[in-house]
Amino acid sequence: MVKSSKPGKQRKAQYNAPIHVKRKRVRARLQLDKPDTRLAGVRTVTIRVGDTVRVIRGDLAHGGKRVGGKRKGDPTTGKVLNINSDAGRIFVEGATATTSDNKEEALSVHASNVVVVKLDETDKLRMQSLTADRS
């Protein structure tokens, strides 16, 4: 529970939070490509490795100089490969940039700049908690 309205204390509390609290902050909006009636009441989900996400903000969303794309290009969509919960960033399949020595380097994307378009349904317990009756 937040006790202070001072921005500096908010940032400090977020930075010094335990890892299990930081992990739950890596959340994103759920906008499924194919609507699922089981997930009707779910607005956001904690991002996991295996989920498919679409980048909606930044260079990876619409092409840009940093990634060598065309302007107004299609957004990057891919599976989540890795999650850095300490920084609140995720690594998405296909989100790469070319370095000066022509090597491909993975780019991290902040969790607030993506939407989840397909859930990884291999974890039965996760799906059970997401589809539980919310009344």
Secondary structure, DSSP 8 states (H G I E B T S, - for coil): ------HHHHHHHHHTS-HHHHHHT-EEEE--SS--GGGTT--EEE--TT-EEEE-SSHHHH--GGGT--TT----EEEEEEEETTTTEEEEEEEEEE-TTS-EEEEEEEGGGEEEEE--TT-HHHHHHHSS---
